[in-house]
Every structure is written in structure tokens, then in C-alpha cells.
């Protein structure tokens, strides 16, 4: 009886491990879809193409990230202004992904490195203060709150204040 119970527990443990691999590990090895930015595309055209693709191929484990979100983050500051219009769209998932791109761009300026975290222990606090100073944008806030935050972002850009 005891041996049978142990065998059952072992089987269930192995089955659970197999399921965990299928659900959590294998998606990490799927090829990341590439966004074709053919030929000599201007940076603005590339940004527009990425914004048009912002909802395509969401990550299985983090649906707020797509290949376009990662590419917009890599482009950096030039992508901020075009992203502001996306932050006002009616589609909540699109706004969420645009927010992630905007966060990624600005967090890097305060020492955040994707896959490694914060270089400076004060970086996250400084980033959060910066984010709050520009209206504390949240993709699922009410439209008036989102518009007020975007107005602050636009004023910040107009003042030429790029960077911390």
C-alpha cells in the first residue's frame, strides 16, 4: 500500500513537472516574430509601422509585451511623441502596450536594464517620481485622467526636457 502511494506521488510529481515545462519553459524557446522594417525606412516610418503592429504576437506569459513594444523601447526617445496618441486610443490592451513601451523608454534613463533590473538602488524611486510628475499615466484610468497626463507629457516634450 505504501509503495503504491509513493509511486502515485512520484508519478504526479513527474506529471506536474512535465506540465510546468510545457506551460512555462517551452514558450521561452518559441521564435520571436520579427517585424519587417524593409529597406531604407526612415525612423519615423519605422516607429509608425511598429505602432501599427503594437498588438501583434503578444508574449504568452506577459501579454502586455509584443515584439513591437520591445522595438519601440529600443528606439527610445524618438518614439515617445508618436506613442502619446496611442495612449489615448479606445482599446485598453493597445493603451497598456503603449504604456509599457513608454515605461521601458523612460525607465532606462533611470538605470533600468531589461533582464537585469535597476543599476542604481534609487533609480526606481526617481523613475516613479518622474512618472508621477507627468500625471502618473495609467492605461486603465478614466479618459479625463489619461488626457490630463498626456497633456503633461506633451508640455514636457515641448519644453525639450528629454532625460532625467
TAJO-V865000 format. One record per backbone hydrogen bond with DSSP energy under -1.0 kcal/mol. CO is the residue of the C=O (numbers start at 1). NH is the residue of the N-H. E is the energy in kcal/mol with one decimal. If there is no record, write none. Layout:
# TAJO-V865000
co->CO nh->NH e->E
co->CO nh->NH e->E
This chain:
# TAJO-V865000
co->1 nh->5 e->-2.1
co->2 nh->6 e->-2.4
co->3 nh->7 e->-2.4
co->4 nh->8 e->-2.2
co->5 nh->9 e->-2.5
co->6 nh->10 e->-2.5
co->7 nh->11 e->-2.6
co->8 nh->12 e->-2.7
co->9 nh->13 e->-2.4
co->10 nh->14 e->-2.5
co->11 nh->15 e->-2.7
co->12 nh->16 e->-2.6
co->13 nh->17 e->-2.3
co->14 nh->18 e->-2.4
co->15 nh->19 e->-2.5
co->16 nh->20 e->-2.4
co->17 nh->21 e->-2.1
co->18 nh->22 e->-2.3
co->19 nh->23 e->-2.6
co->20 nh->24 e->-3.1
co->21 nh->25 e->-1.2
co->21 nh->26 e->-2.5
co->25 nh->28 e->-1.5
co->26 nh->29 e->-1.7
co->39 nh->41 e->-1.4
co->42 nh->46 e->-2.6
co->43 nh->47 e->-2.7
co->44 nh->48 e->-2.4
co->45 nh->49 e->-2.4
co->46 nh->50 e->-2.4
co->47 nh->51 e->-2.6
co->48 nh->52 e->-2.1
co->49 nh->53 e->-1.1
co->51 nh->54 e->-1.3
co->53 nh->56 e->-1.9
co->62 nh->65 e->-2.4
co->65 nh->59 e->-3.0
co->66 nh->70 e->-2.0
co->67 nh->71 e->-2.3
co->68 nh->72 e->-2.8
co->69 nh->73 e->-2.0
co->70 nh->74 e->-1.9
co->71 nh->75 e->-2.1
co->72 nh->76 e->-1.8
co->76 nh->79 e->-2.4
co->77 nh->80 e->-1.8
co->79 nh->83 e->-1.6
co->80 nh->84 e->-1.3
co->83 nh->87 e->-1.6
co->85 nh->88 e->-1.3
co->86 nh->89 e->-1.5
co->91 nh->95 e->-2.2
co->92 nh->96 e->-2.4
co->93 nh->97 e->-2.2
co->94 nh->98 e->-2.4
co->95 nh->99 e->-2.5
co->96 nh->100 e->-2.1
co->97 nh->101 e->-2.0
co->98 nh->102 e->-2.5
co->99 nh->103 e->-3.1
co->100 nh->104 e->-2.7
co->101 nh->105 e->-2.4
co->102 nh->106 e->-2.3
co->103 nh->107 e->-3.3
co->104 nh->108 e->-1.4
co->107 nh->110 e->-1.5
co->107 nh->112 e->-1.9
co->108 nh->111 e->-1.6
co->111 nh->119 e->-2.9
co->113 nh->116 e->-2.4
co->113 nh->117 e->-3.0
co->117 nh->113 e->-2.9
co->120 nh->123 e->-1.9
co->122 nh->126 e->-2.5
co->123 nh->127 e->-2.7
co->124 nh->128 e->-2.6
co->125 nh->129 e->-2.2
co->126 nh->130 e->-2.3
co->127 nh->131 e->-3.0
co->128 nh->132 e->-2.4
co->129 nh->133 e->-2.2
co->131 nh->136 e->-2.2
co->132 nh->135 e->-1.8
co->138 nh->141 e->-2.2
co->142 nh->146 e->-2.4
co->143 nh->147 e->-2.8
co->144 nh->148 e->-2.3
co->145 nh->149 e->-2.1
co->146 nh->150 e->-2.5
co->147 nh->151 e->-2.2
co->148 nh->152 e->-1.6
co->149 nh->153 e->-2.2
co->150 nh->154 e->-2.7
co->151 nh->155 e->-2.2
co->152 nh->156 e->-2.4
co->153 nh->157 e->-2.6
co->154 nh->158 e->-2.7
co->155 nh->159 e->-1.8
co->156 nh->161 e->-1.8
co->157 nh->160 e->-1.7
co->160 nh->162 e->-1.4
